[in-house]
Amino acid sequence: MIFTLTYILLAGILIQNFYTHFFSEKRNYFSFDDRRFTDDDYLKVQDLGIGKIERIFLNIMLVLSIMALSIHLFFDPVLSIWAIASVVGMLLLLNVIVDLKLYTVTYSKSHLFMAGLWMIIIIGGLVVFWNQSVNDVDVEFETDAIAINDEPPIPFDDIDRVEMASGAPEIPFDHNLFGTHLQLHGFIEGEEALYDMNIEDRTSDMLVIVTGNIHTYINDREESTTKEWHETLKTQTE
């Protein structure tokens, strides 16, 4: 449901912003509340060209939202996350620009504070998003278990089977994955199994560790490393 709700939320934000900008009788701008300005200040605000900037950003966000949904439905449900993040980033960037412009009229330091806060959120969000999407898969063989990244080690005795797969399972509309055109990290909840994805290269073979209804997919960008993990794990579990 997370992506269904995300697209509904994006559509709601865009519709509300379009209505406020073009049709609202109470407000002329959606990026800030223009009703709080005096008549003299409001004339200065109109000279800032914020209305034109809003229209540019609205069109960009609309195009990005359509791209995100199209990519999600017809190409790659994981890559669409980047387009969704771009829509949110554009909205926050608009807030930065508007606050800096309003400062030239009001000279209120609150606008500088908010512009700085929006930039911190943009940069922080980008760093977190990148770290979730691009990761090295770390595998360690312990005495009686295999440890993958920071997840709890999987005891060899709990492993039902070990196999190689040429590709990842089909990714549904709603998922809990981050990644790029090559990497996949996160979970897919299937009808009969939970798929734990730790993939550095989607185009290469993957090692699948089956424990009950949990299928853990791992690989390294170097195919030889993945094959080495497979051979070692087979030896430990046979």
Protein Blocks (a to p, Z undefined) as FASTA:
>chain_A
ZZmmmmmmmmmmmmmmmmmmmmpmkbcbfkbcfklpcfklmmmmmmnommmmmmmmmmmm
mmmmmmmmmmmmmmommlmmmmmmmmmmmmmmmmmmmmmmmmmmnopaklmmmmmmmmmm
mmmmmmmmmmmmmccddddddfkbccehjbccddfklpmbdcddfbdcdddfbdcddddf
kbccdddddfkbccddddfblkbccddddehjaccddddfblklmmmmmmmmmmmmZZ
